[in-house]
Amino acid sequence: QVQLVESGGGSVQAGGSLRLACAASGYTEYTYRSYYMGWFRQAPGKEREGVAILNFGSLSTYYADSVSGRFTISQDNAKNTVYLEMNSLKPEDSAMYYCAADAKPLGTICSTCPLEHRYYTHWGQGTQVTVSA
C-alpha cells in the first residue's frame, strides 16, 4: 500500500516562498521508477488542479501554466521524497495542496494526463498553503 505524507505548508505574505515535501513509502523499487508523483491543489469551491508533476523514470516534469517559472518540483531518491519549491507566491496560490502518485504511464496516455487528478490512485491528506496580500 503506497502511503504519501505531506509537510511544509503554512502562511506567507505575497512574494514569499514555501517548500512542500511529500515522503512516499510502500512500493517496490521496480514500480517506483514508473511513478508519476507530484502536487495538486484545491481552493474552496474550485476543482482540484494539477500544479507540478515529476516522472521518476524519465525525470520529465509537468507544470500548470499558472505556476510555471515560479514553482519547481524536484526529487530526492534516497529519501523517497518529492519537493515543491514555491517562489513569488500570490494570494491566488492559496489552497490545500495534495501529494499524489500513480504508476500508470500517464505521459503516454496524453500530453496533459499527468496533470489530471482523475488518473491518480494514491493521495496524501493535504497541507494548507495560505498567501496573504
Secondary structure as UniProt FT lines:
FT   STRAND          3..7
FT   STRAND          10..13
FT   TURN            14..15
FT   STRAND          18..25
FT   HELIX           29..32
FT   TURN            33..34
FT   STRAND          36..42
FT   TURN            44..45
FT   STRAND          49..55
FT   TURN            56..58
FT   STRAND          61..63
FT   TURN            65..67
FT   TURN            69..70
FT   STRAND          71..76
FT   HELIX           77..79
FT   STRAND          81..86
FT   HELIX           91..93
FT   STRAND          95..102
FT   HELIX           106..109
FT   TURN            111..112
FT   HELIX           113..115
FT   HELIX           117..119
FT   STRAND          122..123
FT   STRAND          127..132
//
